[in-house]
């Protein structure tokens, strides 16, 4: 159970990091950079959100 909580906390930090990557990608795009950075930032954020949802579902599952 403790490892599930740690995993959820790491996933939450991953969402924060993914959000920062996406914000930096938007800044780079507005400065004339490639739109690929925005796509990559969105993919990183989506992957971290999926991991967080998986971990939260594991935490909410009733223990046997």
KOLTOR-200496 format. One record per residue (C-alpha): residue number from 1; chain; x, y, z. Coordinates in Angstrom, 1 decimal, padded with zeros to 4 digits. Example, Ala and Ser with C-alpha at 12.3 -4.5 7.8 and 13.67 -1.06 7.14 Angstrom:
<recs>
REC  1  A  012.3  -004.5  007.8
REC  2  A  013.7  -001.1  007.1
</recs>
This chain:
<recs>
REC  1  A  000.0  000.0  000.0
REC  2  A  002.8  002.4  000.8
REC  3  A  004.4  001.8  -002.6
REC  4  A  001.1  002.6  -004.3
REC  5  A  001.1  006.0  -002.5
REC  6  A  004.7  006.7  -003.4
REC  7  A  003.9  005.8  -007.0
REC  8  A  000.9  008.2  -007.0
REC  9  A  003.0  011.0  -005.6
REC  10  A  005.7  010.5  -008.2
REC  11  A  003.0  010.4  -010.9
REC  12  A  001.6  013.7  -009.6
REC  13  A  005.1  015.3  -009.8
REC  14  A  005.2  013.9  -013.3
REC  15  A  002.1  015.8  -014.2
REC  16  A  003.6  019.0  -012.8
REC  17  A  006.8  018.4  -014.9
REC  18  A  004.7  017.6  -018.0
REC  19  A  002.8  020.9  -017.5
REC  20  A  006.1  022.8  -017.3
REC  21  A  007.4  021.1  -020.5
REC  22  A  004.2  022.0  -022.3
REC  23  A  004.4  025.6  -021.2
REC  24  A  008.0  025.8  -022.3
REC  25  A  007.0  024.3  -025.6
REC  26  A  004.4  027.0  -026.1
REC  27  A  007.0  029.7  -025.3
REC  28  A  009.4  028.1  -027.8
REC  29  A  006.7  027.9  -030.5
REC  30  A  005.7  031.6  -030.0
REC  31  A  009.4  032.5  -030.4
REC  32  A  009.5  030.9  -033.8
REC  33  A  010.3  027.3  -032.9
REC  34  A  008.8  024.2  -034.4
REC  35  A  005.2  023.0  -033.6
REC  36  A  006.8  019.6  -032.9
REC  37  A  007.8  020.9  -029.5
REC  38  A  004.1  021.6  -028.6
REC  39  A  003.2  018.1  -029.9
REC  40  A  005.9  016.5  -027.8
REC  41  A  005.0  018.5  -024.7
REC  42  A  001.4  017.5  -025.1
REC  43  A  002.4  013.8  -025.4
REC  44  A  004.5  014.0  -022.3
REC  45  A  001.6  015.6  -020.4
REC  46  A  -000.8  013.0  -021.6
REC  47  A  001.4  010.1  -020.7
REC  48  A  002.0  011.5  -017.2
REC  49  A  -001.8  012.0  -016.8
REC  50  A  -002.5  008.4  -017.8
REC  51  A  000.1  007.2  -015.3
REC  52  A  -001.5  009.3  -012.5
REC  53  A  -005.0  008.0  -013.3
REC  54  A  -003.7  004.5  -013.2
REC  55  A  -002.1  005.0  -009.8
REC  56  A  -005.1  006.8  -008.3
REC  57  A  -007.4  003.9  -009.4
REC  58  A  -005.0  001.5  -007.8
REC  59  A  -005.1  003.5  -004.6
REC  60  A  -008.9  003.6  -004.6
REC  61  A  -009.3  -000.2  -005.1
REC  62  A  -010.6  -001.9  -002.0
REC  63  A  -007.9  -004.0  -000.4
REC  64  A  -008.5  -007.7  000.0
</recs>
